[in-house]
Amino acid sequence: LNEKGYDGSGFRRAHVELTRIVIDAMGRAGVRRLLQMSALRTGDGGQSWYLKTRAEAEALVRASSLDWTIFRPG
């Protein structure tokens, strides 16, 4: 669950920026429900960029006006 480099930029693009794009597109299209696939241990203080950016993405979903379900499979 690591990537090349040490800044988390790849995970940030994949998890945070893409989630923001999807939320915006859903609003424009009038789609109300988002099913977000996250990861086990997201939000429990994990120090990897993977878990940190997953937590940021979840926060975006929760703060949106959408109806949402977040899955955290193992």
N, C-alpha and C positions, 0 to 999 in steps of 0.2 A: 504493500500500500504506500509505496514511495514513488517519487518521480525523479527524473534527472534534474539537477539543480537543487537549490535550497530555499527557494522563495515561494513555492506553492502556486506559481502562476498558472501552470497547466490545470491543476485541480480547481483553481479559482475560475478559470474560463469555463471548464466543464460543469462545475456545480453551481456557482453563484451567478455568473454572467448569463449562462444559458437559462437558468431558472428565471432570472429577471426578464429575459426576452420572451419566454413562454408566458409568464404572467401578463405582460403587456399585450401580447398577441391575443391571449384569451379574452382580455377586457375589450379589445377592439372587435373581436368576433362574437362577443356576447356569450361565450362559453363560461359556465358557472362553476363546474367542479373540476378540481385538479387532484389527480392521484400521483403522489410524489414518492418515488422509490429512494430511500435514504440508506442507512447502514446501521447495523447493530453497534451500540456504544456511542452513537452520535449524541453529543450534548452532555456527556458525562465527564468532560474535561480532558478528553484524549488530546495528546500533544502532536499527533501527526497532522500534516497539512490536509490529508484526506478527510479526517474526522472534523477538523476545524472548518473546512470549506463546506462540508456536508451540513454542519450546524448552522453556518451562515445561510445556506440555501433554505433550510427548514425555517429559519427566522423570517426570511422573505415571504415564504408561503403563509406562515401564520399571520404576518402583518398585512397580507393582501385582503381584499374584500371578497375573495373567492370562498366557496365552500371547498373544503379540502380534506384529504385523508393522507396521512404519511405512514408509509410502511418502513419498518426497520428489520429486514431479514438478516439472519445470521450467515 
